[in-house]
Amino acid sequence: MKACAESNTTVCWTGEDSLRFYAFGLTPNHTNDMPRLHAEAWADKRRRTNIARAMFQMRFPDLDVKRKSVKELRGMEGLRVRTLYAHCGLQHGVTWKSRNYDLQNWAVSDDVNRALSCANASLYAFCASIICSLGYVPSLGFVHDAGTLPFIYDVADLYKQLTSIPAAFLAVRQDPKDDDELVRKLFKQYLEERRILQRMPKDLADLFQTCILGLLRTPL
């Protein structure tokens, strides 16, 4: 730990190959360049809206979001994600009704909803590890704004359709009674195949850079 502190290395406490995220620590002399960039973008309404739009553009490149408010984007996302769930259900022969789960009564959820919750939790942990290690601020979100980890949820949404959602439906198709081991295994395979670990730092850097470059051109 002393060597990490001396070399400005952020340490994250994780488990399950980074599919569980418990805490992270920063050295006293850690650079504040990235948190400052993040906070400045979040504090400026125009930049904040531009980044939210850019996030949606990354997920849905066919949509024109230049004049959409964050509220309108959330509504568009809900429709697109519901369509994606229905498509995955048909593709894998899995009965899909709706996204429905209760953390206080886990047993009432159906197989695919439990698999989705497990895969998404793993994705959140994975994103948290990368976001914290790079110095971004988990509590400052651009699309999500509630709780203590809105930026984690923002970033995770960029990759759900590539990782956690297909992993969940495939796991249920292969073993409807999976105890979460299979869905985590499939999720990790998707992470590796889609090279998410390599992509995410660049995607985030591009996201903030695009926001800055497009600030004067993009309307509120």
N, C-alpha and C positions, 0 to 999 in steps of 0.2 A: 504493500500500500504506500510505503514511503517512496519507493521508486516511481510509482504511478503519479504521486503528487508532484514529484520533482520534474516529471516529463509532461505535465499538463494532460494526463490521461484520465478521462471520465470512466468511472467504474459503475457498472450496472449489476444488480443482484437479480439473476433470472433462474429459471428452471425449465425442464422439458425442452431443451435445445432452444431456449429463448421464447418458448410459447407460454411461459409464465413470467410475469414481470413484477418484482416486489419493491424495489427502491433503486435510487441511483445517487451517486455522490459527485460533487464537483470540487476540484481543488481550489484553494483560496485565491490563486493567481490565474484561474481559468479565464481565457479571453471572453469578453462580453460582446464581441462583434455580432454574433448570430442572434442572441437575445435582443440586442438593440435594434437590429434590422427587423426582426419579427415584431417587436413592440411598436416601432415607428409605423410599420405597414398597418398593423391592427388599429392604431390610434387615429389614423387618417381614414375618414369615412369613404372617400373615393378609392383609395388603395384597397381598403378592406372589401369593398364591393367588387373591385376588379379581380382580386384573388379568388373570391367566391365564384365569379363567372369563369375564371380560368380553370378552376377545379372541375366545374361542370363540363367545360369544353374538352378537358382531358378524357372524361368518361363518355361523353356523348358528342363526338366531333361533328356530327351531322346537324346539331342544333345551333341556331343563331341566338346567342344569349347577350348580345351587346347592350340591349336596353332592358334587360330583365332585372327586377329587384331580387334581393335574396329570398324574400317570401315567395315570389313567383317561381324561383329556382327550386325551392323546397317542394312545391307542388308538382313541378315537372319531374323531379327526382322520384317522388312517390309513385307516380304513374309508370315511369320507366322500370323501376325496381319490381313493382307488382307484375309487370309484363315479363320481366326476366325470370321471376320465380315460376310463373305459369309455364314458360318455355322450358325451363330446366325440368319441371315435373313431367311434361310430355316427353322430353328427350330421354329421360331415364326411367320412364314408366312408374313414377312415384306420385301417389295421390297428393295433390296440393290444394289446400283450402284457403289458408291465409296465414300471415305471420302472427303467431299467438303463443305467448309463453308467460309463465308466472314464476318468478324466482323463489317465491315463498311456497309454491306447490309445484315442484318440478314434474311430478308424475302425471299431471293433467295434460302436459304438452304431448303432441304426437311425435313420432320418430324423427321426421324431417325437421321439425322446429327445434328439437333438442340437439340435433346434429348441427343445425345452423348456429345455435347459440354457442356450442362448443367451438366450432370453427372460427366464429367471429371473435370469441374471447382470445383465442390463440393469435388471431391477426392483430387485435388491439395490443397484446403484449409485445408482439414482434415490432409493430410500429413504434410503440413506446420506447423500446430499446434503441432503435435507430434515432428517433427524434431527440431523445434526451442526450444520447452520445454526441449528436451533432450540435447541440446547444440551443435548439428551438424551445419555445415555451409551451408546454402542454396545455396550460390553462387559457391560452388566447386563441380561440377558434374563429373561423371566418364564415362558416356555414352553421355549425353548431355553436351554441353559446351558453348552454347550461352545464352545471357540474364543474368538476375540477380538471377534466381531460378533454375539452371540446376539440382541441387541435388534433388529438389522437384519433378521435372519431372522424374528423375531416379527412385526414390522410388515409385512414383505413378504408373509407368509402371509395377511394380512388382505385383500390385493388380487390375489393370484394368479388366483383364479377369475374376476376381472373383467378381467385384462390379459394376463399372460404365458401362461396356459394356453390361452385361446381364440386368442391370436395364434399360438402354436406350431402348433396343429392346423389353423388356417386357412392358414398358410404352407405346410404340407406338402400340404394339399389343392390349393393353387394351383400349387405348384412343389416336388415332392418332392426335387429336387436343389438347392434354394436354398443359397447360400453364406453365409447368415445375414443378408444385406442385407434380404431381404423380411420376415423375421420381426421384425427390429428396426423396420422401417417400420410394420408392422401393430401392433406393441407400442406405438409412439408414438401411433398413431391411437387405440388403446384408452385410453391415458392421457388424451388430450385429450377424447375423447367422454365418458368417465366422470368427467372433471374431478378426477382424483386429486390433482393438485398443489394444488387448492383445498380438497379434502376432508381430506387427510392431517393438516395442522396442527390442524384442529378435532377430527378423530377422536381424535388423541392427547391433546389437552387434555381432551376429554370422558371418555376412558378413565381418566385419573388422577383426575379430579374425581369420577367415578362410584365409583371405588375408595374414595375418602376418605369420600364421603357414605354409602356402603353398608357401611362397615367394621363398624359395630356390629350391623347387621341380618343380615349374611350369615354362615352357619356355616362352620367349617372342615371 
